[in-house]
Amino acid sequence: MSEKIRVLLITGIVTSEHDPKMNPMIRFLLESTGRFSVKITEEFKGCTAETLEGYDLLFINYDGKESVETPFISWGKTAEKAVYDFVANGGGAVVYHSSMFNPQNWEYPDEFRKLVGFDYNMEDGVRKNPKLEVIVRPVKGSHPIVEGCAKKWMTVQEDFFVNAKQVDPNVTVLATIDDSPADYDPELMQVHVRPFYENLDVASLPGIGKDVPVIWVHNYGKGRVMGISMGHGPDTLRRPNYCGILTRGCEWCATGEITIPYPNLDGWKRLNAWPYYNDITWQEWAKLTSF
């Protein structure tokens, strides 16, 4: 068996609207494939190149804000540079969900945008599509990561951020959603969201009506990066196609190869519990964990 891929999951401060179970669930999903060994750090400030020695992949789930109203807390110049150098020198990175928002007080904001491949700046036209459920469409033939993925699949209780500016012209988009004008019908929105779109000319919104990238890969220096803007909570993380994309994408970023299959839920395997790679039933699963 191949040596396990060593993953450092970088977290610590994630906006309070996110479920705190996400980090242990991500680790459990990755390790269930038998391909990864994951460690989680909740204090990344002061990290150096030496800290990252021995790792193959950085999984970044850090948005630096306790809530949407509180100030952003950065890792500091030393830790940021350690990340950029790690990837530029051939390491892998996954930038996950709200982690890709780029506060202007990053020490190296331009480098962060280059690492992500897109610029997610809410003050420069990026907005949240108000729907919670959406059909995800993998881009057929785009990359081996999505080979074997369903032609379309649905996710629920999710955040969808649209109109990000592409920074790297060589990004390969793996999956998209649609940003339809119909999504902005006030009658379809949650009540607390409606004030943001009152008296708004939806047709004038930049990028409205276009397909929006939600998963992509590209190179940063010698390293490989996957950006995945979906992943708000456990509902998305439990989707079989999402599990396949995430695990295969992590493997590719770390090694350039893909050996992990998509979850097989045919026949009796349809009774398998999440995260599917463990090949156990829901009844067996309930005896092992509380989530």
C-alpha positions in Angstrom: 0.0 0.0 0.0 1.2 3.5 -0.8 2.5 5.7 2.0 -0.3 7.8 3.5 -0.6 11.4 2.4 0.2 13.7 5.4 -2.3 16.5 5.7 -2.2 19.5 8.0 -5.7 21.0 8.4 -5.3 24.6 9.3 -8.2 26.1 11.2 -8.8 27.9 14.5 -11.0 30.9 13.7 -14.0 30.2 11.5 -17.1 32.4 11.4 -19.6 31.3 14.1 -22.3 30.5 11.5 -20.3 27.4 10.6 -20.8 24.1 12.3 -17.8 23.3 14.6 -18.1 19.6 13.6 -16.8 20.3 10.2 -13.1 19.9 10.9 -13.4 16.5 12.6 -15.8 15.4 9.9 -13.3 16.4 7.2 -10.6 14.5 8.9 -12.8 11.5 9.4 -13.8 11.5 5.7 -10.3 11.8 4.4 -8.9 9.1 6.7 -11.8 6.8 5.9 -10.3 6.3 2.4 -7.1 4.8 3.9 -5.1 7.3 1.9 -4.6 10.2 4.3 -3.2 10.9 7.8 -4.6 14.2 9.1 -3.5 16.5 11.9 -5.5 19.6 12.9 -4.0 22.8 14.1 -6.1 25.6 15.7 -3.2 28.0 16.2 -1.2 28.7 13.0 0.3 32.1 13.9 4.1 31.9 14.0 4.2 28.9 11.7 7.5 28.5 9.8 8.8 26.4 6.9 10.1 24.0 9.5 6.6 23.5 10.9 5.4 22.3 7.5 8.2 19.9 6.9 6.9 16.4 6.4 3.5 17.4 5.2 2.2 16.8 1.6 -1.0 18.9 1.7 -2.3 21.9 3.5 -6.1 22.0 4.0 -7.1 25.5 4.8 -10.4 26.0 6.7 -9.7 29.4 8.3 -11.6 32.7 7.6 -10.1 34.6 10.6 -13.4 36.0 11.9 -15.3 35.0 15.0 -18.5 36.5 13.4 -19.2 38.5 10.3 -19.1 41.7 12.3 -15.7 41.1 14.1 -12.3 42.2 12.8 -10.2 39.7 10.8 -7.3 38.1 12.6 -4.4 37.1 10.4 -1.8 34.4 10.8 0.9 37.1 10.5 3.6 37.6 7.9 5.8 34.6 8.8 3.0 32.0 8.6 1.5 33.4 5.4 4.9 33.3 3.7 5.5 29.7 4.9 2.2 28.7 3.2 3.1 30.4 -0.1 6.6 28.9 -0.1 5.3 25.4 0.8 3.0 25.4 -2.2 5.3 27.2 -4.6 8.0 24.6 -3.9 5.7 21.7 -4.8 3.3 21.1 -1.9 -0.4 20.8 -2.3 -3.2 23.0 -0.9 -6.9 23.0 -0.6 -8.6 26.4 0.0 -12.0 25.5 1.6 -15.2 27.5 1.6 -15.1 30.8 3.5 -11.3 30.5 3.7 -11.0 32.0 0.2 -12.3 35.4 1.2 -9.4 37.8 1.1 -9.4 40.5 3.8 -7.3 43.4 2.8 -5.2 43.1 5.9 -3.5 39.9 4.8 0.2 40.6 4.9 0.4 39.4 1.2 -3.1 39.9 -0.3 -2.0 39.6 -3.9 -0.2 36.3 -3.1 -3.3 35.0 -1.4 -5.4 35.8 -4.5 -2.9 34.1 -6.7 -3.0 31.0 -4.4 -6.8 30.8 -4.6 -6.9 31.6 -8.3 -9.9 33.9 -7.8 -10.5 37.1 -5.9 -13.4 36.7 -3.4 -13.9 40.3 -2.3 -17.4 41.2 -1.1 -16.5 44.9 -1.5 -15.8 44.4 -5.2 -18.9 42.8 -6.6 -18.8 39.3 -5.0 -22.2 38.5 -3.5 -24.0 35.6 -1.9 -26.7 34.1 -4.1 -29.7 33.8 -1.7 -30.7 30.2 -2.5 -29.8 27.4 -0.1 -30.2 24.4 -2.5 -28.6 24.1 -5.9 -27.8 21.7 -8.7 -24.1 21.3 -9.1 -22.9 20.4 -12.6 -19.4 18.9 -13.0 -17.6 20.0 -16.2 -17.4 16.9 -18.3 -13.9 16.1 -19.5 -12.3 19.0 -17.5 -10.1 16.9 -15.2 -9.6 13.3 -13.9 -10.9 14.5 -10.5 -14.5 14.7 -11.8 -14.2 11.6 -14.0 -16.9 9.2 -12.7 -18.9 12.0 -10.9 -22.6 12.2 -11.6 -23.6 14.5 -14.4 -25.4 16.6 -11.9 -26.2 16.4 -8.2 -27.9 18.6 -5.6 -26.6 20.1 -2.3 -28.7 21.7 0.4 -28.2 24.3 3.3 -25.2 25.7 1.4 -23.6 29.1 0.7 -23.1 30.1 -2.9 -20.8 33.0 -3.6 -20.9 34.5 -7.2 -19.1 37.0 -9.4 -15.6 36.4 -8.1 -12.8 37.8 -10.3 -10.6 35.2 -11.9 -6.9 35.9 -11.1 -5.2 33.0 -12.8 -6.1 32.6 -16.5 -5.1 28.9 -16.3 -7.7 27.8 -13.7 -9.4 24.6 -14.7 -13.1 24.7 -13.6 -14.4 21.4 -12.3 -18.0 22.2 -11.4 -20.4 25.1 -11.7 -23.8 26.3 -10.5 -26.2 28.8 -12.1 -26.7 32.3 -10.8 -30.3 32.8 -12.0 -32.3 36.0 -11.7 -35.2 33.8 -10.4 -33.1 33.0 -7.3 -33.5 36.6 -6.2 -37.3 36.5 -6.0 -38.1 37.9 -2.4 -40.8 35.2 -1.9 -38.2 32.5 -2.3 -35.6 34.0 0.1 -35.2 33.5 3.8 -36.8 36.5 5.7 -33.5 37.8 7.1 -31.9 37.9 3.6 -34.7 40.0 1.9 -33.5 43.4 3.1 -30.2 43.0 1.1 -32.1 42.7 -2.2 -35.0 45.0 -1.7 -35.6 47.5 -4.5 -32.7 46.0 -6.4 -32.6 45.7 -10.2 -31.6 42.1 -10.4 -31.0 42.3 -14.1 -28.2 44.8 -13.4 -26.3 42.6 -11.1 -22.8 41.8 -12.5 -22.5 38.3 -13.9 -26.2 37.5 -13.3 -27.5 34.5 -15.4 -24.0 33.0 -15.8 -22.6 29.7 -14.7 -20.5 30.2 -11.6 -17.4 28.1 -10.8 -17.6 26.5 -7.4 -14.7 23.9 -7.7 -11.5 24.4 -9.6 -7.8 23.5 -9.7 -4.7 25.3 -10.8 -1.0 25.5 -10.2 0.8 27.9 -7.9 4.5 27.7 -8.6 5.4 24.0 -8.6 2.4 23.2 -6.4 -1.2 22.1 -7.1 -4.2 23.9 -5.5 -7.9 23.1 -5.4 -10.4 25.8 -4.5 -13.8 24.6 -3.3 -16.2 27.3 -2.4 -19.0 24.9 -1.3 -18.8 23.1 2.0 -20.7 25.3 4.5 -21.9 22.4 6.7 -22.5 18.7 7.2 -25.3 18.5 4.7 -23.0 19.2 1.8 -20.2 17.1 3.3 -22.5 14.0 3.4 -23.2 14.1 -0.3 -21.5 11.2 -2.0 -20.4 13.1 -5.1 -19.0 15.8 -2.9 -17.1 13.2 -0.9 -15.6 11.9 -4.1 -14.6 15.3 -5.4 -13.1 16.4 -2.1 -11.0 13.2 -1.4 -9.9 12.8 -5.0 -9.0 16.5 -5.2 -6.9 16.3 -2.0 -5.1 13.3 -3.4 -4.4 15.0 -6.7 -3.1 18.2 -5.0 -0.7 16.2 -2.8 0.5 13.7 -5.4 -0.6 14.5 -8.9 -2.3 11.1 -9.0 -5.8 9.9 -8.3 -6.5 6.4 -6.9 -9.5 7.0 -4.8 -12.8 6.0 -6.4 -16.2 7.8 -6.0 -18.3 6.2 -3.3 -20.1 3.0 -4.6 -23.7 3.0 -3.5 -25.0 0.4 -5.9 -27.0 -2.6 -4.8 -26.6 -3.4 -1.1 -24.0 -0.7 -0.8 -26.8 1.8 -0.9 -27.2 1.0 2.8 -23.7 2.1 3.6 -23.3 5.0 6.1 -21.4 8.2 5.5 -18.5 8.5 4.8 -19.2 5.5 2.5 -15.5 4.5 2.2 -15.8 2.6 5.6 -18.2 0.1 4.1 -20.4 0.0 7.2 -24.2 0.2 7.7 -26.0 3.1 9.3 -26.8 0.8 12.3 -23.1 0.0 12.8 -22.2 3.7 12.3 -24.6 4.8 15.1 -22.6 2.7 17.6 -19.4 4.5 16.7 -20.1 8.2 16.6 -22.6 10.9 17.6 -22.5 12.8 14.3 
